[in-house]
Amino acid sequence: MLVTIALLVACVIVAAVAVPLMLRLIPQNRIYGVRTERTLSQETAWFEVNAYGGRALLVAVGVAALLIVSYQGTWLRAAWSQLAVFLLAVAAAVAATLVYERRLPRQE
């Protein structure tokens, strides 16, 4: 039960980090956001990619939290499986964001 609570708190923290990105409130920086060569050199790419990444993370942790809570009595009862759901959801959001960044049209 303690692992479930810890993972749900982690979901809330990741969601709280994702919302400012999604709302385009975070300017270019080297600490917070999706930092690639392209996003650091192009302001429009920074906001596009980080808004997409924020939405992806928010959806990912929302789905992970629902799965962890809904299926507590099934195979997700084990701590390792709950952690795997959380990590896979976040990894999928990060991967989708990096693919989005690569497919974004180049600006001259």
C-alpha positions as CSV (number, residue, x, y, z in Angstrom):
1,M,0.0,0.0,0.0
2,L,2.9,2.4,0.8
3,V,4.3,1.8,-2.7
4,T,0.9,2.7,-4.2
5,I,0.7,5.9,-2.3
6,A,4.3,6.8,-3.2
7,L,3.7,6.2,-6.9
8,L,0.5,8.3,-6.8
9,V,2.4,11.1,-5.2
10,A,5.0,10.8,-7.9
11,C,2.2,11.0,-10.5
12,V,1.0,14.2,-8.9
13,I,4.5,15.7,-8.8
14,V,5.1,14.9,-12.5
15,A,1.7,16.3,-13.4
16,A,2.6,19.5,-11.5
17,V,5.9,19.8,-13.4
18,A,4.1,19.1,-16.7
19,V,1.4,21.8,-16.4
20,P,3.7,24.9,-16.8
21,L,5.3,23.3,-19.8
22,M,1.9,22.6,-21.3
23,L,0.8,26.2,-20.8
24,R,4.0,27.5,-22.4
25,L,5.0,29.4,-19.2
26,I,8.6,28.2,-19.1
27,P,11.1,30.2,-21.2
28,Q,14.1,28.7,-22.8
29,N,16.6,27.5,-20.1
30,R,19.1,24.7,-19.5
31,I,17.4,23.2,-16.4
32,Y,13.6,22.7,-16.9
33,G,12.0,21.4,-20.1
34,V,13.0,19.4,-23.2
35,R,16.5,20.5,-23.9
36,T,17.8,19.6,-27.3
37,E,20.1,21.5,-29.6
38,R,17.1,22.6,-31.6
39,T,14.8,23.7,-28.8
40,L,17.6,25.7,-27.2
41,S,18.4,27.5,-30.5
42,Q,14.8,28.1,-31.7
43,E,12.3,29.8,-29.3
44,T,9.3,28.6,-31.3
45,A,10.5,25.0,-31.3
46,W,11.1,25.3,-27.5
47,F,7.5,26.2,-26.8
48,E,6.0,23.7,-29.3
49,V,8.0,20.8,-28.1
50,N,7.6,21.6,-24.4
51,A,3.8,22.1,-24.8
52,Y,3.5,18.7,-26.5
53,G,5.8,17.1,-23.9
54,G,3.7,18.6,-21.0
55,R,0.5,17.3,-22.5
56,A,2.1,13.9,-23.1
57,L,3.4,13.7,-19.5
58,L,0.0,14.8,-18.1
59,V,-1.8,12.1,-20.0
60,A,0.8,9.5,-19.2
61,V,0.7,10.0,-15.4
62,G,-3.0,10.3,-15.5
63,V,-3.4,6.9,-17.2
64,A,-0.7,5.4,-14.9
65,A,-2.5,6.6,-11.8
66,L,-5.8,5.3,-13.0
67,L,-4.3,1.9,-13.8
68,I,-2.5,1.7,-10.4
69,V,-5.7,2.6,-8.5
70,S,-8.2,0.6,-10.6
71,Y,-6.3,-2.7,-10.8
72,Q,-5.0,-2.8,-7.2
73,G,-6.5,-6.2,-6.7
74,T,-5.0,-7.8,-9.9
75,W,-1.5,-8.4,-11.2
76,L,-0.8,-4.7,-10.4
77,R,-0.9,-5.5,-6.7
78,A,2.9,-6.2,-6.7
79,A,5.0,-3.1,-6.1
80,W,7.3,-3.9,-9.1
81,S,4.4,-4.0,-11.5
82,Q,3.1,-0.7,-10.2
83,L,6.5,0.8,-10.6
84,A,6.7,-0.7,-14.1
85,V,3.4,1.0,-15.1
86,F,4.6,4.4,-13.9
87,L,8.0,4.1,-15.6
88,L,6.6,2.8,-18.9
89,A,4.1,5.6,-19.0
90,V,6.7,8.3,-18.4
91,A,9.1,6.7,-20.8
92,A,6.4,6.6,-23.5
93,A,5.7,10.3,-23.0
94,V,9.4,11.2,-23.2
95,A,9.8,9.0,-26.4
96,A,6.7,10.5,-28.0
97,T,8.0,14.0,-27.3
98,L,11.4,13.3,-28.8
99,V,9.8,11.8,-31.9
100,Y,7.6,14.9,-32.1
101,E,10.7,17.2,-31.8
102,R,12.4,15.3,-34.7
103,R,9.3,15.5,-36.9
104,L,8.7,19.2,-36.3
105,P,9.4,21.2,-39.5
106,R,12.8,23.0,-39.5
107,Q,12.9,26.7,-39.3
108,E,15.5,28.7,-41.2
